[in-house]
Amino acid sequence: MAKKCDLCGRGSTKDASRSHSNIKTTKRQHINLQIKKIDGKRMKVCSKCLKTIAKTK
């Protein structure tokens, strides 16, 4: 199950987590995906696209 938006194609990004001693460990930041029905199809859509859809209606 891919963690990508079906409309814009945005996915997760890599980020650095820093500890108190400044050691860097990589972590993934996932986007806020919501499963919504759009035009009769179930799609995984990010919250940014949902806001855009709400504005156009």
CHARMM-style PDB file with segment names, atoms N, HN, CA, C and O in Angstrom:
ATOM      1  N   MET     1       0.844  -1.177   0.000  1.00  0.00      PROA
ATOM      2  CA  MET     1       0.000   0.000   0.000  1.00  0.00      PROA
ATOM      3  C   MET     1       0.894   1.246   0.000  1.00  0.00      PROA
ATOM      4  O   MET     1       1.545   1.553   0.999  1.00  0.00      PROA
ATOM      5  N   ALA     2       0.915   1.945  -1.112  1.00  0.00      PROA
ATOM      6  HN  ALA     2       0.386   1.696  -1.924  1.00  0.00      PROA
ATOM      7  CA  ALA     2       1.773   3.112  -1.247  1.00  0.00      PROA
ATOM      8  C   ALA     2       1.237   4.282  -0.434  1.00  0.00      PROA
ATOM      9  O   ALA     2       0.028   4.509  -0.380  1.00  0.00      PROA
ATOM     10  N   LYS     3       2.135   5.017   0.191  1.00  0.00      PROA
ATOM     11  HN  LYS     3       3.117   4.833   0.148  1.00  0.00      PROA
ATOM     12  CA  LYS     3       1.736   6.194   0.965  1.00  0.00      PROA
ATOM     13  C   LYS     3       1.936   7.433   0.103  1.00  0.00      PROA
ATOM     14  O   LYS     3       2.747   8.307   0.410  1.00  0.00      PROA
ATOM     15  N   LYS     4       1.166   7.482  -0.996  1.00  0.00      PROA
ATOM     16  HN  LYS     4       0.507   6.772  -1.246  1.00  0.00      PROA
ATOM     17  CA  LYS     4       1.229   8.608  -1.920  1.00  0.00      PROA
ATOM     18  C   LYS     4      -0.176   9.104  -2.199  1.00  0.00      PROA
ATOM     19  O   LYS     4      -1.144   8.345  -2.164  1.00  0.00      PROA
ATOM     20  N   CYS     5      -0.262  10.386  -2.473  1.00  0.00      PROA
ATOM     21  HN  CYS     5       0.525  11.003  -2.501  1.00  0.00      PROA
ATOM     22  CA  CYS     5      -1.543  10.985  -2.837  1.00  0.00      PROA
ATOM     23  C   CYS     5      -1.865  10.583  -4.276  1.00  0.00      PROA
ATOM     24  O   CYS     5      -1.010  10.663  -5.158  1.00  0.00      PROA
ATOM     25  N   ASP     6      -3.099  10.151  -4.501  1.00  0.00      PROA
ATOM     26  HN  ASP     6      -3.793  10.085  -3.784  1.00  0.00      PROA
ATOM     27  CA  ASP     6      -3.506   9.734  -5.845  1.00  0.00      PROA
ATOM     28  C   ASP     6      -3.699  10.920  -6.786  1.00  0.00      PROA
ATOM     29  O   ASP     6      -3.657  10.743  -8.004  1.00  0.00      PROA
ATOM     30  N   LEU     7      -3.910  12.122  -6.256  1.00  0.00      PROA
ATOM     31  HN  LEU     7      -3.945  12.266  -5.267  1.00  0.00      PROA
ATOM     32  CA  LEU     7      -4.136  13.287  -7.110  1.00  0.00      PROA
ATOM     33  C   LEU     7      -2.837  14.004  -7.469  1.00  0.00      PROA
ATOM     34  O   LEU     7      -2.559  14.224  -8.648  1.00  0.00      PROA
ATOM     35  N   CYS     8      -2.047  14.366  -6.475  1.00  0.00      PROA
ATOM     36  HN  CYS     8      -2.272  14.187  -5.517  1.00  0.00      PROA
ATOM     37  CA  CYS     8      -0.851  15.170  -6.755  1.00  0.00      PROA
ATOM     38  C   CYS     8       0.438  14.351  -6.771  1.00  0.00      PROA
ATOM     39  O   CYS     8       1.456  14.826  -7.274  1.00  0.00      PROA
ATOM     40  N   GLY     9       0.415  13.131  -6.231  1.00  0.00      PROA
ATOM     41  HN  GLY     9      -0.412  12.746  -5.822  1.00  0.00      PROA
ATOM     42  CA  GLY     9       1.604  12.284  -6.254  1.00  0.00      PROA
ATOM     43  C   GLY     9       2.591  12.543  -5.135  1.00  0.00      PROA
ATOM     44  O   GLY     9       3.685  11.978  -5.128  1.00  0.00      PROA
ATOM     45  N   ARG    10       2.218  13.391  -4.189  1.00  0.00      PROA
ATOM     46  HN  ARG    10       1.330  13.850  -4.195  1.00  0.00      PROA
ATOM     47  CA  ARG    10       3.107  13.665  -3.058  1.00  0.00      PROA
ATOM     48  C   ARG    10       3.255  12.422  -2.196  1.00  0.00      PROA
ATOM     49  O   ARG    10       2.298  11.674  -1.999  1.00  0.00      PROA
ATOM     50  N   GLY    11       4.457  12.207  -1.685  1.00  0.00      PROA
ATOM     51  HN  GLY    11       5.235  12.814  -1.845  1.00  0.00      PROA
ATOM     52  CA  GLY    11       4.705  11.054  -0.825  1.00  0.00      PROA
ATOM     53  C   GLY    11       5.421  11.479   0.442  1.00  0.00      PROA
ATOM     54  O   GLY    11       5.443  12.659   0.790  1.00  0.00      PROA
ATOM     55  N   SER    12       6.002  10.513   1.125  1.00  0.00      PROA
ATOM     56  HN  SER    12       5.984   9.554   0.842  1.00  0.00      PROA
ATOM     57  CA  SER    12       6.703  10.822   2.363  1.00  0.00      PROA
ATOM     58  C   SER    12       8.084  11.399   2.055  1.00  0.00      PROA
ATOM     59  O   SER    12       8.636  11.185   0.976  1.00  0.00      PROA
ATOM     60  N   THR    13       8.631  12.137   3.025  1.00  0.00      PROA
ATOM     61  HN  THR    13       8.182  12.311   3.902  1.00  0.00      PROA
ATOM     62  CA  THR    13       9.942  12.752   2.870  1.00  0.00      PROA
ATOM     63  C   THR    13      10.857  12.290   3.989  1.00  0.00      PROA
ATOM     64  O   THR    13      10.393  11.819   5.027  1.00  0.00      PROA
ATOM     65  N   LYS    14      12.158  12.429   3.774  1.00  0.00      PROA
ATOM     66  HN  LYS    14      12.534  12.812   2.930  1.00  0.00      PROA
ATOM     67  CA  LYS    14      13.133  12.095   4.808  1.00  0.00      PROA
ATOM     68  C   LYS    14      13.460  13.345   5.606  1.00  0.00      PROA
ATOM     69  O   LYS    14      13.503  14.454   5.072  1.00  0.00      PROA
ATOM     70  N   ASP    15      13.688  13.143   6.887  1.00  0.00      PROA
ATOM     71  HN  ASP    15      13.653  12.242   7.321  1.00  0.00      PROA
ATOM     72  CA  ASP    15      14.031  14.248   7.762  1.00  0.00      PROA
ATOM     73  C   ASP    15      15.060  13.747   8.756  1.00  0.00      PROA
ATOM     74  O   ASP    15      15.231  12.540   8.926  1.00  0.00      PROA
ATOM     75  N   ALA    16      15.740  14.666   9.407  1.00  0.00      PROA
ATOM     76  HN  ALA    16      15.601  15.647   9.268  1.00  0.00      PROA
ATOM     77  CA  ALA    16      16.746  14.314  10.401  1.00  0.00      PROA
ATOM     78  C   ALA    16      16.210  14.607  11.794  1.00  0.00      PROA
ATOM     79  O   ALA    16      15.682  15.686  12.062  1.00  0.00      PROA
ATOM     80  N   SER    17      16.357  13.630  12.669  1.00  0.00      PROA
ATOM     81  HN  SER    17      16.786  12.753  12.451  1.00  0.00      PROA
ATOM     82  CA  SER    17      15.994  13.807  14.066  1.00  0.00      PROA
ATOM     83  C   SER    17      17.296  14.008  14.833  1.00  0.00      PROA
ATOM     84  O   SER    17      18.224  13.211  14.702  1.00  0.00      PROA
ATOM     85  N   ARG    18      17.367  15.060  15.626  1.00  0.00      PROA
ATOM     86  HN  ARG    18      16.613  15.708  15.733  1.00  0.00      PROA
ATOM     87  CA  ARG    18      18.595  15.368  16.371  1.00  0.00      PROA
ATOM     88  C   ARG    18      18.393  15.107  17.856  1.00  0.00      PROA
ATOM     89  O   ARG    18      17.405  15.543  18.446  1.00  0.00      PROA
ATOM     90  N   SER    19      19.337  14.394  18.451  1.00  0.00      PROA
ATOM     91  HN  SER    19      20.140  14.039  17.972  1.00  0.00      PROA
ATOM     92  CA  SER    19      19.268  14.132  19.881  1.00  0.00      PROA
ATOM     93  C   SER    19      19.952  15.267  20.643  1.00  0.00      PROA
ATOM     94  O   SER    19      20.438  16.231  20.050  1.00  0.00      PROA
ATOM     95  N   HSD    20      19.979  15.132  21.960  1.00  0.00      PROA
ATOM     96  HN  HSD    20      19.584  14.349  22.441  1.00  0.00      PROA
ATOM     97  CA  HSD    20      20.610  16.159  22.802  1.00  0.00      PROA
ATOM     98  C   HSD    20      22.110  16.260  22.510  1.00  0.00      PROA
ATOM     99  O   HSD    20      22.691  17.343  22.581  1.00  0.00      PROA
ATOM    100  N   SER    21      22.731  15.122  22.182  1.00  0.00      PROA
ATOM    101  HN  SER    21      22.260  14.242  22.124  1.00  0.00      PROA
ATOM    102  CA  SER    21      24.165  15.119  21.865  1.00  0.00      PROA
ATOM    103  C   SER    21      24.427  15.401  20.389  1.00  0.00      PROA
ATOM    104  O   SER    21      25.549  15.223  19.914  1.00  0.00      PROA
ATOM    105  N   ASN    22      23.402  15.839  19.662  1.00  0.00      PROA
ATOM    106  HN  ASN    22      22.491  15.983  20.048  1.00  0.00      PROA
ATOM    107  CA  ASN    22      23.475  16.258  18.259  1.00  0.00      PROA
ATOM    108  C   ASN    22      23.761  15.109  17.288  1.00  0.00      PROA
ATOM    109  O   ASN    22      24.288  15.334  16.199  1.00  0.00      PROA
ATOM    110  N   ILE    23      23.418  13.894  17.679  1.00  0.00      PROA
ATOM    111  HN  ILE    23      22.989  13.711  18.564  1.00  0.00      PROA
ATOM    112  CA  ILE    23      23.540  12.763  16.769  1.00  0.00      PROA
ATOM    113  C   ILE    23      22.333  12.779  15.831  1.00  0.00      PROA
ATOM    114  O   ILE    23      21.189  12.933  16.260  1.00  0.00      PROA
ATOM    115  N   LYS    24      22.626  12.614  14.535  1.00  0.00      PROA
ATOM    116  HN  LYS    24      23.555  12.489  14.187  1.00  0.00      PROA
ATOM    117  CA  LYS    24      21.557  12.677  13.538  1.00  0.00      PROA
ATOM    118  C   LYS    24      21.084  11.272  13.189  1.00  0.00      PROA
ATOM    119  O   LYS    24      21.896  10.412  12.846  1.00  0.00      PROA
ATOM    120  N   THR    25      19.781  11.032  13.273  1.00  0.00      PROA
ATOM    121  HN  THR    25      19.121  11.731  13.552  1.00  0.00      PROA
ATOM    122  CA  THR    25      19.176   9.794  12.793  1.00  0.00      PROA
ATOM    123  C   THR    25      18.067  10.177  11.823  1.00  0.00      PROA
ATOM    124  O   THR    25      17.335  11.141  12.044  1.00  0.00      PROA
ATOM    125  N   THR    26      17.956   9.411  10.751  1.00  0.00      PROA
ATOM    126  HN  THR    26      18.551   8.628  10.571  1.00  0.00      PROA
ATOM    127  CA  THR    26      16.957   9.754   9.741  1.00  0.00      PROA
ATOM    128  C   THR    26      15.610   9.154  10.116  1.00  0.00      PROA
ATOM    129  O   THR    26      15.526   8.055  10.664  1.00  0.00      PROA
ATOM    130  N   LYS    27      14.571   9.897   9.808  1.00  0.00      PROA
ATOM    131  HN  LYS    27      14.639  10.789   9.363  1.00  0.00      PROA
ATOM    132  CA  LYS    27      13.204   9.440  10.028  1.00  0.00      PROA
ATOM    133  C   LYS    27      12.387   9.843   8.815  1.00  0.00      PROA
ATOM    134  O   LYS    27      12.792  10.720   8.053  1.00  0.00      PROA
ATOM    135  N   ARG    28      11.242   9.208   8.633  1.00  0.00      PROA
ATOM    136  HN  ARG    28      10.913   8.495   9.253  1.00  0.00      PROA
ATOM    137  CA  ARG    28      10.372   9.535   7.514  1.00  0.00      PROA
ATOM    138  C   ARG    28       9.178  10.325   8.018  1.00  0.00      PROA
ATOM    139  O   ARG    28       8.590  10.003   9.050  1.00  0.00      PROA
ATOM    140  N   GLN    29       8.834  11.360   7.275  1.00  0.00      PROA
ATOM    141  HN  GLN    29       9.312  11.622   6.436  1.00  0.00      PROA
ATOM    142  CA  GLN    29       7.653  12.153   7.588  1.00  0.00      PROA
ATOM    143  C   GLN    29       6.588  11.810   6.560  1.00  0.00      PROA
ATOM    144  O   GLN    29       6.732  12.109   5.374  1.00  0.00      PROA
ATOM    145  N   HSD    30       5.514  11.177   7.030  1.00  0.00      PROA
ATOM    146  HN  HSD    30       5.397  10.935   7.993  1.00  0.00      PROA
ATOM    147  CA  HSD    30       4.434  10.772   6.137  1.00  0.00      PROA
ATOM    148  C   HSD    30       3.421  11.905   5.999  1.00  0.00      PROA
ATOM    149  O   HSD    30       3.210  12.686   6.927  1.00  0.00      PROA
ATOM    150  N   ILE    31       2.802  11.977   4.828  1.00  0.00      PROA
ATOM    151  HN  ILE    31       2.974  11.342   4.075  1.00  0.00      PROA
ATOM    152  CA  ILE    31       1.792  13.005   4.607  1.00  0.00      PROA
ATOM    153  C   ILE    31       0.465  12.540   5.192  1.00  0.00      PROA
ATOM    154  O   ILE    31       0.260  11.351   5.435  1.00  0.00      PROA
ATOM    155  N   ASN    32      -0.420  13.486   5.413  1.00  0.00      PROA
ATOM    156  HN  ASN    32      -0.253  14.452   5.216  1.00  0.00      PROA
ATOM    157  CA  ASN    32      -1.715  13.217   6.025  1.00  0.00      PROA
ATOM    158  C   ASN    32      -2.682  12.718   4.949  1.00  0.00      PROA
ATOM    159  O   ASN    32      -3.347  13.513   4.285  1.00  0.00      PROA
ATOM    160  N   LEU    33      -2.752  11.398   4.785  1.00  0.00      PROA
ATOM    161  HN  LEU    33      -2.211  10.752   5.324  1.00  0.00      PROA
ATOM    162  CA  LEU    33      -3.609  10.804   3.762  1.00  0.00      PROA
ATOM    163  C   LEU    33      -4.982  10.478   4.327  1.00  0.00      PROA
ATOM    164  O   LEU    33      -5.105   9.953   5.433  1.00  0.00      PROA
ATOM    165  N   GLN    34      -5.997  10.791   3.562  1.00  0.00      PROA
ATOM    166  HN  GLN    34      -5.896  11.218   2.663  1.00  0.00      PROA
ATOM    167  CA  GLN    34      -7.377  10.481   3.909  1.00  0.00      PROA
ATOM    168  C   GLN    34      -7.963   9.666   2.759  1.00  0.00      PROA
ATOM    169  O   GLN    34      -7.684   9.944   1.593  1.00  0.00      PROA
ATOM    170  N   ILE    35      -8.770   8.667   3.086  1.00  0.00      PROA
ATOM    171  HN  ILE    35      -8.996   8.441   4.033  1.00  0.00      PROA
ATOM    172  CA  ILE    35      -9.442   7.887   2.046  1.00  0.00      PROA
ATOM    173  C   ILE    35     -10.822   8.501   1.837  1.00  0.00      PROA
ATOM    174  O   ILE    35     -11.666   8.482   2.733  1.00  0.00      PROA
ATOM    175  N   LYS    36     -11.041   9.049   0.635  1.00  0.00      PROA
ATOM    176  HN  LYS    36     -10.356   9.065  -0.094  1.00  0.00      PROA
ATOM    177  CA  LYS    36     -12.293   9.738   0.305  1.00  0.00      PROA
ATOM    178  C   LYS    36     -12.830   9.206  -1.016  1.00  0.00      PROA
ATOM    179  O   LYS    36     -12.076   8.712  -1.854  1.00  0.00      PROA
ATOM    180  N   LYS    37     -14.140   9.314  -1.190  1.00  0.00      PROA
ATOM    181  HN  LYS    37     -14.753   9.715  -0.509  1.00  0.00      PROA
ATOM    182  CA  LYS    37     -14.762   8.957  -2.462  1.00  0.00      PROA
ATOM    183  C   LYS    37     -14.845  10.202  -3.322  1.00  0.00      PROA
ATOM    184  O   LYS    37     -15.498  11.178  -2.951  1.00  0.00      PROA
ATOM    185  N   ILE    38     -14.187  10.170  -4.470  1.00  0.00      PROA
ATOM    186  HN  ILE    38     -13.657   9.377  -4.771  1.00  0.00      PROA
ATOM    187  CA  ILE    38     -14.205  11.286  -5.408  1.00  0.00      PROA
ATOM    188  C   ILE    38     -14.649  10.731  -6.759  1.00  0.00      PROA
ATOM    189  O   ILE    38     -13.996   9.852  -7.320  1.00  0.00      PROA
ATOM    190  N   ASP    39     -15.751  11.243  -7.271  1.00  0.00      PROA
ATOM    191  HN  ASP    39     -16.282  11.957  -6.814  1.00  0.00      PROA
ATOM    192  CA  ASP    39     -16.348  10.784  -8.533  1.00  0.00      PROA
ATOM    193  C   ASP    39     -16.641   9.284  -8.512  1.00  0.00      PROA
ATOM    194  O   ASP    39     -16.473   8.601  -9.523  1.00  0.00      PROA
ATOM    195  N   GLY    40     -17.077   8.776  -7.362  1.00  0.00      PROA
ATOM    196  HN  GLY    40     -17.213   9.330  -6.541  1.00  0.00      PROA
ATOM    197  CA  GLY    40     -17.447   7.371  -7.245  1.00  0.00      PROA
ATOM    198  C   GLY    40     -16.300   6.414  -7.007  1.00  0.00      PROA
ATOM    199  O   GLY    40     -16.532   5.211  -6.889  1.00  0.00      PROA
ATOM    200  N   LYS    41     -15.052   6.907  -6.931  1.00  0.00      PROA
ATOM    201  HN  LYS    41     -14.864   7.885  -7.027  1.00  0.00      PROA
ATOM    202  CA  LYS    41     -13.889   6.057  -6.699  1.00  0.00      PROA
ATOM    203  C   LYS    41     -13.303   6.361  -5.328  1.00  0.00      PROA
ATOM    204  O   LYS    41     -13.255   7.516  -4.904  1.00  0.00      PROA
ATOM    205  N   ARG    42     -12.851   5.299  -4.628  1.00  0.00      PROA
ATOM    206  HN  ARG    42     -12.889   4.361  -4.972  1.00  0.00      PROA
ATOM    207  CA  ARG    42     -12.157   5.510  -3.364  1.00  0.00      PROA
ATOM    208  C   ARG    42     -10.708   5.869  -3.670  1.00  0.00      PROA
ATOM    209  O   ARG    42     -10.004   5.120  -4.346  1.00  0.00      PROA
ATOM    210  N   MET    43     -10.274   7.012  -3.170  1.00  0.00      PROA
ATOM    211  HN  MET    43     -10.846   7.620  -2.621  1.00  0.00      PROA
ATOM    212  CA  MET    43      -8.920   7.483  -3.446  1.00  0.00      PROA
ATOM    213  C   MET    43      -8.236   7.893  -2.159  1.00  0.00      PROA
ATOM    214  O   MET    43      -8.878   8.340  -1.208  1.00  0.00      PROA
ATOM    215  N   LYS    44      -6.904   7.733  -2.144  1.00  0.00      PROA
ATOM    216  HN  LYS    44      -6.383   7.371  -2.917  1.00  0.00      PROA
ATOM    217  CA  LYS    44      -6.107   8.243  -1.037  1.00  0.00      PROA
ATOM    218  C   LYS    44      -5.664   9.649  -1.413  1.00  0.00      PROA
ATOM    219  O   LYS    44      -4.909   9.838  -2.367  1.00  0.00      PROA
ATOM    220  N   VAL    45      -6.138  10.633  -0.655  1.00  0.00      PROA
ATOM    221  HN  VAL    45      -6.751  10.480   0.120  1.00  0.00      PROA
ATOM    222  CA  VAL    45      -5.913  12.033  -0.992  1.00  0.00      PROA
ATOM    223  C   VAL    45      -5.281  12.721   0.207  1.00  0.00      PROA
ATOM    224  O   VAL    45      -5.697  12.496   1.343  1.00  0.00      PROA
ATOM    225  N   CYS    46      -4.271  13.565  -0.039  1.00  0.00      PROA
ATOM    226  HN  CYS    46      -3.933  13.748  -0.962  1.00  0.00      PROA
ATOM    227  CA  CYS    46      -3.644  14.304   1.058  1.00  0.00      PROA
ATOM    228  C   CYS    46      -4.543  15.464   1.482  1.00  0.00      PROA
ATOM    229  O   CYS    46      -5.415  15.894   0.727  1.00  0.00      PROA
ATOM    230  N   SER    47      -4.325  15.956   2.676  1.00  0.00      PROA
ATOM    231  HN  SER    47      -3.617  15.607   3.290  1.00  0.00      PROA
ATOM    232  CA  SER    47      -5.187  17.005   3.225  1.00  0.00      PROA
ATOM    233  C   SER    47      -5.052  18.305   2.435  1.00  0.00      PROA
ATOM    234  O   SER    47      -5.995  19.094   2.379  1.00  0.00      PROA
ATOM    235  N   LYS    48      -3.901  18.533   1.830  1.00  0.00      PROA
ATOM    236  HN  LYS    48      -3.135  17.892   1.876  1.00  0.00      PROA
ATOM    237  CA  LYS    48      -3.711  19.734   1.008  1.00  0.00      PROA
ATOM    238  C   LYS    48      -4.627  19.698  -0.216  1.00  0.00      PROA
ATOM    239  O   LYS    48      -5.212  20.716  -0.585  1.00  0.00      PROA
ATOM    240  N   CYS    49      -4.749  18.525  -0.844  1.00  0.00      PROA
ATOM    241  HN  CYS    49      -4.273  17.698  -0.544  1.00  0.00      PROA
ATOM    242  CA  CYS    49      -5.634  18.381  -2.002  1.00  0.00      PROA
ATOM    243  C   CYS    49      -7.097  18.486  -1.583  1.00  0.00      PROA
ATOM    244  O   CYS    49      -7.916  19.013  -2.335  1.00  0.00      PROA
ATOM    245  N   LEU    50      -7.437  17.988  -0.387  1.00  0.00      PROA
ATOM    246  HN  LEU    50      -6.771  17.560   0.224  1.00  0.00      PROA
ATOM    247  CA  LEU    50      -8.814  18.097   0.097  1.00  0.00      PROA
ATOM    248  C   LEU    50      -9.217  19.553   0.264  1.00  0.00      PROA
ATOM    249  O   LEU    50     -10.349  19.924  -0.047  1.00  0.00      PROA
ATOM    250  N   LYS    51      -8.295  20.383   0.754  1.00  0.00      PROA
ATOM    251  HN  LYS    51      -7.376  20.081   1.007  1.00  0.00      PROA
ATOM    252  CA  LYS    51      -8.581  21.809   0.901  1.00  0.00      PROA
ATOM    253  C   LYS    51      -8.795  22.454  -0.460  1.00  0.00      PROA
ATOM    254  O   LYS    51      -9.671  23.304  -0.618  1.00  0.00      PROA
ATOM    255  N   THR    52      -7.994  22.051  -1.445  1.00  0.00      PROA
ATOM    256  HN  THR    52      -7.282  21.360  -1.317  1.00  0.00      PROA
ATOM    257  CA  THR    52      -8.123  22.598  -2.794  1.00  0.00      PROA
ATOM    258  C   THR    52      -9.457  22.191  -3.416  1.00  0.00      PROA
ATOM    259  O   THR    52     -10.109  23.000  -4.075  1.00  0.00      PROA
ATOM    260  N   ILE    53      -9.863  20.935  -3.207  1.00  0.00      PROA
ATOM    261  HN  ILE    53      -9.333  20.278  -2.672  1.00  0.00      PROA
ATOM    262  CA  ILE    53     -11.141  20.452  -3.735  1.00  0.00      PROA
ATOM    263  C   ILE    53     -12.295  21.207  -3.091  1.00  0.00      PROA
ATOM    264  O   ILE    53     -13.259  21.564  -3.767  1.00  0.00      PROA
ATOM    265  N   ALA    54     -12.202  21.451  -1.792  1.00  0.00      PROA
ATOM    266  HN  ALA    54     -11.418  21.161  -1.243  1.00  0.00      PROA
ATOM    267  CA  ALA    54     -13.266  22.160  -1.078  1.00  0.00      PROA
ATOM    268  C   ALA    54     -13.396  23.600  -1.568  1.00  0.00      PROA
ATOM    269  O   ALA    54     -14.498  24.148  -1.590  1.00  0.00      PROA
ATOM    270  N   LYS    55     -12.280  24.216  -1.961  1.00  0.00      PROA
ATOM    271  HN  LYS    55     -11.385  23.770  -1.944  1.00  0.00      PROA
ATOM    272  CA  LYS    55     -12.313  25.598  -2.456  1.00  0.00      PROA
ATOM    273  C   LYS    55     -12.979  25.694  -3.819  1.00  0.00      PROA
ATOM    274  O   LYS    55     -13.665  26.675  -4.107  1.00  0.00      PROA
ATOM    275  N   THR    56     -12.784  24.676  -4.668  1.00  0.00      PROA
ATOM    276  HN  THR    56     -12.227  23.879  -4.434  1.00  0.00      PROA
ATOM    277  CA  THR    56     -13.308  24.736  -6.029  1.00  0.00      PROA
ATOM    278  C   THR    56     -14.795  24.426  -6.101  1.00  0.00      PROA
ATOM    279  O   THR    56     -15.445  24.758  -7.093  1.00  0.00      PROA
ATOM    280  N   LYS    57     -15.347  23.792  -5.066  1.00  0.00      PROA
ATOM    281  HN  LYS    57     -14.819  23.522  -4.261  1.00  0.00      PROA
ATOM    282  CA  LYS    57     -16.780  23.456  -5.094  1.00  0.00      PROA
ATOM    283  C   LYS    57     -17.637  24.639  -4.772  1.00  0.00      PROA
ATOM    284  OT1 LYS    57     -18.862  24.526  -4.753  1.00  0.00      PROA
TER     285      LYS     57
END
